[in-house]
């Protein structure tokens, strides 16, 4: 069922552009606005935009990654992957620079803790979007 929704303060030029795009593509204005709103909501849930590009490993508990685990994950996925951490993530002391090349990024939420060995800590700093705790050992 369709409802009429009035939006106060909508920029007339933006509306005119979306109206023109809708007509050119043979679609309704509401379809384009709904798509834009969904994209905005998704961008807030995934500000990096990586969710659509890379497989994501979610960690809300405790996760230890060794060199062999990282290599095995990459072998299974056949592509780089992202880690979204809201728990505790420990990178084992055997993790090397070469192994880390398969991790595109690490998103560490405000409740997340990452512990990285000293010899690769700088690489984790470069790969991480860190909103939580990042510790060197």
Secondary structure as a PSIPRED ss2 file (coil, helix, strand):
# PSIPRED VFORMAT (PSIPRED V4.0)

   1 X C   1.000  0.000  0.000
   2 X C   1.000  0.000  0.000
   3 X C   1.000  0.000  0.000
   4 X C   1.000  0.000  0.000
   5 X C   1.000  0.000  0.000
   6 X C   1.000  0.000  0.000
   7 X C   1.000  0.000  0.000
   8 X C   1.000  0.000  0.000
   9 X C   1.000  0.000  0.000
  10 X C   1.000  0.000  0.000
  11 X C   1.000  0.000  0.000
  12 X H   0.000  1.000  0.000
  13 X H   0.000  1.000  0.000
  14 X H   0.000  1.000  0.000
  15 X H   0.000  1.000  0.000
  16 X H   0.000  1.000  0.000
  17 X H   0.000  1.000  0.000
  18 X H   0.000  1.000  0.000
  19 X H   0.000  1.000  0.000
  20 X H   0.000  1.000  0.000
  21 X H   0.000  1.000  0.000
  22 X H   0.000  1.000  0.000
  23 X H   0.000  1.000  0.000
  24 X H   0.000  1.000  0.000
  25 X H   0.000  1.000  0.000
  26 X C   1.000  0.000  0.000
  27 X C   1.000  0.000  0.000
  28 X C   1.000  0.000  0.000
  29 X H   0.000  1.000  0.000
  30 X H   0.000  1.000  0.000
  31 X H   0.000  1.000  0.000
  32 X H   0.000  1.000  0.000
  33 X H   0.000  1.000  0.000
  34 X H   0.000  1.000  0.000
  35 X H   0.000  1.000  0.000
  36 X H   0.000  1.000  0.000
  37 X H   0.000  1.000  0.000
  38 X H   0.000  1.000  0.000
  39 X H   0.000  1.000  0.000
  40 X H   0.000  1.000  0.000
  41 X H   0.000  1.000  0.000
  42 X H   0.000  1.000  0.000
  43 X H   0.000  1.000  0.000
  44 X H   0.000  1.000  0.000
  45 X H   0.000  1.000  0.000
  46 X C   1.000  0.000  0.000
  47 X C   1.000  0.000  0.000
  48 X C   1.000  0.000  0.000
  49 X C   1.000  0.000  0.000
  50 X H   0.000  1.000  0.000
  51 X H   0.000  1.000  0.000
  52 X H   0.000  1.000  0.000
  53 X C   1.000  0.000  0.000
  54 X C   1.000  0.000  0.000
  55 X E   0.000  0.000  1.000
  56 X E   0.000  0.000  1.000
  57 X E   0.000  0.000  1.000
  58 X E   0.000  0.000  1.000
  59 X E   0.000  0.000  1.000
  60 X C   1.000  0.000  0.000
  61 X C   1.000  0.000  0.000
  62 X E   0.000  0.000  1.000
  63 X E   0.000  0.000  1.000
  64 X E   0.000  0.000  1.000
  65 X E   0.000  0.000  1.000
  66 X C   1.000  0.000  0.000
  67 X H   0.000  1.000  0.000
  68 X H   0.000  1.000  0.000
  69 X H   0.000  1.000  0.000
  70 X H   0.000  1.000  0.000
  71 X H   0.000  1.000  0.000
  72 X H   0.000  1.000  0.000
  73 X H   0.000  1.000  0.000
  74 X H   0.000  1.000  0.000
  75 X H   0.000  1.000  0.000
  76 X H   0.000  1.000  0.000
  77 X H   0.000  1.000  0.000
  78 X C   1.000  0.000  0.000
  79 X C   1.000  0.000  0.000
  80 X C   1.000  0.000  0.000
  81 X E   0.000  0.000  1.000
  82 X E   0.000  0.000  1.000
  83 X E   0.000  0.000  1.000
  84 X E   0.000  0.000  1.000
  85 X E   0.000  0.000  1.000
  86 X C   1.000  0.000  0.000
  87 X C   1.000  0.000  0.000
  88 X E   0.000  0.000  1.000
  89 X E   0.000  0.000  1.000
  90 X E   0.000  0.000  1.000
  91 X E   0.000  0.000  1.000
  92 X C   1.000  0.000  0.000
  93 X C   1.000  0.000  0.000
  94 X C   1.000  0.000  0.000
  95 X C   1.000  0.000  0.000
  96 X C   1.000  0.000  0.000
  97 X H   0.000  1.000  0.000
  98 X H   0.000  1.000  0.000
  99 X H   0.000  1.000  0.000
 100 X H   0.000  1.000  0.000
 101 X C   1.000  0.000  0.000
 102 X C   1.000  0.000  0.000
 103 X E   0.000  0.000  1.000
 104 X E   0.000  0.000  1.000
 105 X E   0.000  0.000  1.000
 106 X E   0.000  0.000  1.000
 107 X E   0.000  0.000  1.000
 108 X E   0.000  0.000  1.000
 109 X C   1.000  0.000  0.000
 110 X C   1.000  0.000  0.000
 111 X C   1.000  0.000  0.000
 112 X C   1.000  0.000  0.000
 113 X E   0.000  0.000  1.000
 114 X E   0.000  0.000  1.000
 115 X E   0.000  0.000  1.000
 116 X E   0.000  0.000  1.000
 117 X C   1.000  0.000  0.000
 118 X H   0.000  1.000  0.000
 119 X H   0.000  1.000  0.000
 120 X H   0.000  1.000  0.000
 121 X H   0.000  1.000  0.000
 122 X H   0.000  1.000  0.000
 123 X H   0.000  1.000  0.000
 124 X H   0.000  1.000  0.000
 125 X H   0.000  1.000  0.000
 126 X H   0.000  1.000  0.000
 127 X H   0.000  1.000  0.000
 128 X E   0.000  0.000  1.000
 129 X E   0.000  0.000  1.000
 130 X E   0.000  0.000  1.000
 131 X C   1.000  0.000  0.000
 132 X C   1.000  0.000  0.000
 133 X E   0.000  0.000  1.000
 134 X E   0.000  0.000  1.000
 135 X E   0.000  0.000  1.000
 136 X E   0.000  0.000  1.000
 137 X C   1.000  0.000  0.000
